[in-house]
Amino acid sequence: MDSKEHKKATLFQKLEQLRSASNSTAMNTASIVVDATRYIEELKERVGKLNQDVATLQNSNEENSLPAVKVESLEKGFLINVFSEKNCPGLLVSILEAFEELGLEVLDARVSCSDNFRLEAVSENDGQADSIDAQVVKQAVLQAIRNWSVSNEQD
């Protein structure tokens, strides 16, 4: 008899632990198990949502690792600044090709490609002063960076 009561006491203790862990207010065994099952499902949903949040943050961090672009309008052209904290081999060529496609002539440029990437360029429109604005130039440079990034991921 002592062994039977010991098993019963152990089972009761484990049910109390389950009840406590799942924040159940139920008193009978079946209801405690049902509440615990619901609690486990809620935890699974929360874990799934947290995993999605982590994936979203990782994607945004990858996007933030792309170089920053700033374009300002000048009287007859643009001041373009591109900066990345990491070295970006081949990026300068991609950006210069984007300038060429827009019909921009680079009048003056300072470039650093050692530990990081920095481009400061002054460009002038080839007689198309009204046809493009700073936003168009910025979008073209951003597209060149995205294209460069995709081609580097494939290598």
Secondary structure by P-SEA (a helix, b strand, c coil): caaaaaaaaaaaaaaaaaaaaaccccccaaaaaaaaaaaaaaaaaaaaaaaaaaaaaaaaaaaaacbbbbbbbcccbbbbbbbbcccccaaaaaaaaaaaaacccccccccccccbbbbbbbbbcccccccccaaaaaaaaaaaaaaaaaaaaac
